[in-house]
Structure formats: structure tokens, C-alpha cells
């Protein structure tokens, strides 16, 4: 069985690994009701809005 000739340094190992575990920013879209930025396919987090796909998801506390 073939074994490596030299030990791989931590820097070289981590350079190779960083490409696969890179975290990307979430996609933000404008809410059609209030206009605030929210993640796509998620409920609007605005306290006065709280809608998803044009429907009220959580009832507003009165």
C-alpha cells in the first residue's frame, strides 16, 4: 500500500478544506406587504407584518 512521502502541513490541509465548507449569505427578498428584507421562503419577521405568501401566519397580539 502506498503511503505519503511527506506530512501535509495544517495550512495546506486547511486551504484544501475551506472551499467545501464556505458559508454563503442567505438570499434576501422584499416583503410584498411591508417592503422589509426577509429570507426567501420564510415568514416576514416584522412585528406588524408576519405574513408569508400573502397570508397572515401568526396572529397579532392585541
Secondary structure, 3 states (H helix, E strand, C coil): CCCCCCCCCHHHHHHHHCCCCCCCCCCEEECCCCCCEEECCCCCCCCCCCEECCEECCCCCC
